Amino acid sequence: MRILLQVTVQSESNMNALRSSLSASILGSFLALLSVSTTLESYRALLRECEIEYLWRMDASCPENEQQYFVPCVTYTFLKIEDYETALFVATFAGTMLLTVQGDDAETEMLYSLLSDLGYSYPEAVSLV
């Protein structure tokens, strides 16, 4: 999955000089890899692979200092969800991932936090899931 993400990011970076957010083609891979990025170090690595590491501190809820108990809090604004279809995709993806959580509290917290945040702006999409 990481190789697929890297290839997609590389092909898009050849077209765009500066990436300000996750594109639709990267979003699915990012969400899939989010479940194994529950530590600060692994989350930063995922952001680097997406070539959006410069957004760490403001949008990605990534603290500047190392924290022992850090769980990424990915918001719909960070993912740049601006339409109902994308919101439904993210809600469905997160809901499906919650069905297969292997008892990892950090992963569960991340996914429920994302669904909760998404529910404020797109309650219909979350309620469908």
N, C-alpha and C positions, 0 to 999 in steps of 0.2 A: 504494500500500500504506500509506503514511503517513497519507493522508486517511482510509482505512478504519479504521486504528488510532485516529486522533483522534476520529472519529465514535463508535466503540465505547466509547472511554474516556469521552467526554462523556456518552453516554447512560447509562453505568453510574454516573458521578459524580453524576448527578441522583438516583439511587436510594440511593447510599451516601455518607455524609459523609466517611469516611476510608478510604483504600485501604491495606491492609497488604501486599498481594502481587498478583501478576498473576492475573487470573481466567482461567477456561478459554476464554472468548471472546476474550481478548486474547493468549493464549499463542501461537497460530499466527502472528499478525501480528508479535509480538515476535521469534519465532524467524526468520521470513523477513527481517526488517529487521536482525537481528543480524549477518548476513553482510556488510552494508555499514556496520557500526558498529565498525570495527576500531581506531579511534583513540580516545583518551580523550575528546576533544571530541564526536565523533559518538556515542559510547556514552552520555555524559551527556545528550546531546540526546534519545536514544531513551528513557532513563529518565524524562526530563522529560515527554515525550509520553505515556508510560504513567502519569504522575502518581505515580511512586514514587521520585522523586529524593531524598527524605529518607532512603531506605534505602542510599544510595550507599556510604558508608564501611564499614558493618558487613557487610551481606549481599551487596552487588553487586560486591564486590572492586574497588572504585573508589577509587584513592588520593586523598588530599586535595591533594597537590601535583602539579603538572604533570610528567609523565614523557615523555621523548622516545620511548622504546620501550615502549609500554603495549599489551598485548593483553588484552581482557576475558576473565575466567575465570568463566563462568556455571556455577553448580553446580545440582544438582537441589534442594538445600535452598533456594536463592534462588528457584527457580521454583515451590517449594511442591508438588513432585510427591509425592503421598501414596498413589497407587494404581497398580496394574500397567498399567491401560489408558492412563493418562496417560504413564507411563514408556515404554510401547510407542510411543505417538504421537510423543513427543519423540525417541526413538531412531530411528524411521523417518524423521522429518523431517530430523534431523541427518545420517543416512546418505544420504538422497537429495541433500541439499545438498552432501555431500562428492563425489558423483559429478559435480557440475557446477562444482566449484571452478575458478576461472580462473587458477590458479597463484599465488594470494595466500597467502603463508605465514601471515599473521596469521589469516585466515579458517580455514585448515586447522587451525591450532593451537587456535583457539577450539572448533571442532566436535569434534575428537578429545579435547580436554580435557573437554568436556561428556559425550561418550560414555564416557570413562574414569570420570568421577565417577559417572555414572548406573549404570555396571556394578558398582560396589561394592554398591549396595542392590538393584538389579534386574538381576542377571546374565542371567536368562532372556530378558528383553526385548531386551537388547543382543545376545545371542547369536543371537536370531531374525533380527535385522537383518543 
